Amino acid sequence: MKNNIGKLDRIIRILLAFTTFYLYYVKSITGTFLIMATAMLLFTTGIVGNCPLYSLFGIRTRR
């Protein structure tokens, strides 16, 4: 499995995930399972460095 997510893309994904978790925690957003699943997906792909959708469409943000 090759990494296809660049450094900036990874940072943005992780920050979005943490922001979503925080807003859910302080009850600023009322969420369903879908919101938390999306945040977990963003966090996981940011940590791992590989996005299955990027692979499917042939997109690479990593040089």
FENCOR-V11593 format. One record per residue. N is the residue number from 1. RES is the residue in three letters. PSI is psi in degrees with one decimal (999 if undefined). D_FIRST is the distance of its C-alpha to the first C-alpha in Angstrom with 2 decimals. Layout:
N:RES:PSI:D_FIRST, N:RES:PSI:D_FIRST
//
This chain:
1:MET:116.1:0.00, 2:LYS:145.0:3.79, 3:ASN:133.9:6.65, 4:ASN:12.0:9.12, 5:ILE:126.3:11.88, 6:GLY:171.8:14.70, 7:LYS:-46.7:16.93, 8:LEU:-41.5:19.70, 9:ASP:-41.4:17.68, 10:ARG:-43.5:16.27, 11:ILE:-43.8:19.89, 12:ILE:-43.3:21.33, 13:ARG:-44.3:19.12, 14:ILE:-41.5:20.04, 15:LEU:-40.5:23.65, 16:LEU:-39.3:23.93, 17:ALA:-46.8:22.74, 18:PHE:-37.6:25.25, 19:THR:-42.9:27.92, 20:THR:-44.4:27.54, 21:PHE:-44.0:27.73, 22:TYR:-46.5:30.78, 23:LEU:-34.4:32.55, 24:TYR:-39.8:32.09, 25:TYR:-40.5:33.40, 26:VAL:7.0:36.50, 27:LYS:31.1:37.02, 28:SER:-30.1:36.98, 29:ILE:136.7:34.84, 30:THR:118.7:35.46, 31:GLY:163.2:32.27, 32:THR:-176.8:31.16, 33:PHE:-32.6:28.14, 34:LEU:-40.3:26.37, 35:ILE:-45.3:26.76, 36:MET:-34.2:25.36, 37:ALA:-38.5:22.41, 38:THR:-42.2:21.59, 39:ALA:-40.8:22.00, 40:MET:-38.4:19.71, 41:LEU:-44.7:16.98, 42:LEU:-44.3:17.57, 43:PHE:-45.9:17.61, 44:THR:-46.0:14.44, 45:THR:-30.7:12.36, 46:GLY:-39.9:14.38, 47:ILE:-45.8:13.75, 48:VAL:-38.4:9.99, 49:GLY:12.9:9.67, 50:ASN:128.8:7.59, 51:CYS:120.3:10.07, 52:PRO:-35.2:9.97, 53:LEU:-37.7:13.29, 54:TYR:-42.0:12.36, 55:SER:-39.9:9.87, 56:LEU:-41.1:12.84, 57:PHE:-0.3:15.32, 58:GLY:28.0:13.65, 59:ILE:138.2:14.35, 60:ARG:125.0:13.12, 61:THR:-1.8:15.18, 62:ARG:137.8:13.69, 63:ARG:999:15.59
//
